[in-house]
């Protein structure tokens, strides 16, 4: 057994896959921490091991009927934390890092509801066919017409795709609706008509929420409008978005651990 373990470690540290290097350099408190990986497929299984946040995904908490309802202050804290980690990935890392398929299902929560983004789509490239700029297609970016693409352009498009995806997550947080559902079909298309006028913002709010900060709601809706702009180049950087949210969103309201039960009863 010691020999097998040693061989595995030799492969891991001796022949680093570029995708593993990408994931390994993430050190933000709201990014899932990679603790190891196995590249060999024989006699082991190819795998990447992450520190596991045990409270499920944001998607489950927002859309699972059996899940815990998140209060407004808690949702705002989650939104701010996601904005901060994306700002770190996009503007503080060189080269910038874009999440391959950012969605509420890729945001995991710890016991105290701190979000952790785990980029599973990126590591799937280690065990299958690598995906070129998958975030561009999934998250509202532009496609590429041929296989020869400047890597700097791909990174820019992926970052813009992440911005669009963050806008969708904000919509999920305030509305409690999934990005695609039988009720709204496409969440962005459903929300656009309510985002055009401030007087319509209230129609986006999750009816399960007992209280909503109206000023924070206005800030969130304005940010969503910026994030989901149909022209990727017009979407602001996460540096700007993070600053807007930190300045305008109030998370000081005392959060109750029983808020989900109160919402269910109501």
N, C-alpha and C positions, 0 to 999 in steps of 0.2 A: 504493500500500500504506500509506504513512503516514496518508493521509486515512481509510482504512477503519479502521485501528487507533484513530485519534483518535475516530471516530464511535462505535466500540464502547466506548471508555472513557467517553465522554460519557453514553451510555445507562447504563452500569454505575454511575457515581457520581452521575448526575443524577436517576434514577428508581429508587430502591432498593425492591425488593419487601420487604414485612414479613418474609417467611420468610428472605430473605437477611440482613436485619438480625439476625434471631434467631441464625442460624448464625455470622455474622461476629463476634459478641460472645464467642464461646467462645475462651478463651486458655489453658486448662489443658494441661499437658504430655501428658496422656493422652486428649485430645480431638483428633480429626483437624482439621488446620488448613486452612481455606478460603483459597485463594490468589487466587481470582477467579471471575467468572461472566459469561456472556453472556446477556442477556435477549432480544435480538432473534432472531427465527426466520428472517429473510430479510435478507441472503443467508447468514447464519451458521446454526448450530444452537444451540438453547437449551441451555445447559450450566452446570454448576457444577464448578469445578476444585479438587480437594483435593490437599494434599501426600500422596503415596502411600507408605504403609508397605509395603515390598517382600517381607515374609516370609509373605504369605498371611493367612488369617483363623484365629481360634481354633477355629472349627468344623472347618476343614480339618486342623489339627494334632491335634485330639482324635478325629475320626471318619473321616478319610480313611485307608484301609488303607495307602496309600503314604506317608502323612505322617510327619513326625518325632514320636516319642513325647516328651511333656513329662514331666520328672521331677516328683516331689512338691514340692520346694522352689520350682521354677520355677512350678508351678501356683499355689502359695500367693502368690508375688510378683505374679502376674497378678491373682489375686483381690483382693489388697490395693489394687493400682493402680486396678482398676475401681471398687472401693468409694470410693476417694478422689476420682476424677473425678465420680462420681455425687453424692457429698457436696457437691462444689463446685457442680455444676449445680443441685442441689435447694435448697441452703441458703445458698450464698454469692453467687449471682447474684440480682438483683432486676429483674424478676420471675423466679421459678424457671424453669429450662429442663428439660423432660422429653424424653427420646429417643423418637422416634415409634414405633420398632419395635426395641426392645433385644433382642439375641440374640447367641449366640456367632458368628453369621455377620456381625454388624455390628461385631465387635471385630477390628481388624486388628493385626498384630504387626510390629514393626521387626526389624532383624537381631539385636538383643540381646534380643528377645522382650518388649519394652515394649509394652503394649497401647495402641491408639488407637481410640477409638470414632468411627465415621463415620456420621452420621445420614442415610443415603441416602433413607430413606422421606420425610423432611421435604423434601428438595430435589426429589423427584419431584412434589411439589405445584406446583412452578414450571412444569413442562412438561405437566402433566395437571390433572385435577380435584382441587382441594385436599381432603385427608382431614381430617375433623373428629375429633379425639381418637382417632386410629387406635391409639395405644398402649394405650388402655383395653381394646380388644377383643383385641388380639394378646397382651398381657402379663398377662392375668388380672384386669383391672379390671372395672368395671361398665359396661354399655351405657347409652344414653340413649334414651328412648322418643319424643322429639320433637326437632325441629330447633332449638328455642329453648333454649339452655343457657348458664348464667352462665359467663363465661370463667374466673372464679376457681375454680369447681367443676370445670371441665374440667382446669385445671392440677393441682388436687389429685388428681383421679382418675388423670391421666397419671403423676404422681409415684408414686402407690401402685402403678400398673401397672409402672413401672420397678423398684420394689422386688421385686415378684413375679418379674419377669424376671431380676433379679440372683440370686434364689434358685435359679432354674432353671439359670443359668450356673454357680453353685457346684456344683449337682448334676452337671452335665456335667463339671466339672473333677475331682471326686473319683471319679466312676464311669466316665468315658470313654464314656458312652452319650449318644446324641443325644436331644433333647427329645421327638422322635417317632421310633420305630423299630419294626421288625417283632418285635424281641425283647421290648421293654418296652411297646409301644404308646405310652401317655402316660407320660413319665418321672416326673412328679410323682405320679401315681397309684401307680406301681410303687414309688416310694421311700417313700411315706407309712407303709407298714406297718413298714419298717425304721427309720424316724425316731422311732417311738413309744417305743422302748426303747434305752438306751445300748448294751446288749449286742448289738444288731443292727446298729450302725453299720458294723462291719467288712464286712457283706454288701453295702454300697454301693460299696466300693472297687474301682477299676479293677484287674483281675487282672494287667495289664501292669506295674503299678508294683512296683518291687523293694523299696522301703521307704517307710513312711508314718509321719508323726508322729502318734501316737495322741492326744496332747493337742490338737493342732491339728485333727485330724479331729473330735473331740468338739465343739470350738468351732464349726467350720464347720457341722456337722449341726444344732446348736442355732440357729444363725443362719438356716439354711435353713428350719427350722420357723417362725421368726418371719416370714420373708419371704413364705412361701406360705400364710399364714393366709387362709382362705376369705373372711374379712371384711376388706376393704381398710382400713377405718379402724383396725383393730387392728395393722396392720403398722407397725413402728417406722420412724423417719426414718433416712435414710442417715447422718446425723450420729451417731446411736446405734450403728448397725450398724458404721460405720467404726471407732468407738472400741472396740467389742467385739473386732473383728478385729485391730486394731493392738495391743491389750493381750494377746490370747491366742494369736495365730498366730505360730509361729516360722518365720522364713525364713533363719535364720543358717546352716543346713546348707549346706556347700559344694556348689554345683551343678556337675555334670559335663556338658560338651558332648557326651560320648559316652553319656549316660544312655539316650537313645532306642535306641542300638545294643545296649546291654546288655540292655534290656527285650525287644528283638526276638529276641535270641539265646536268652534264657531262655524 
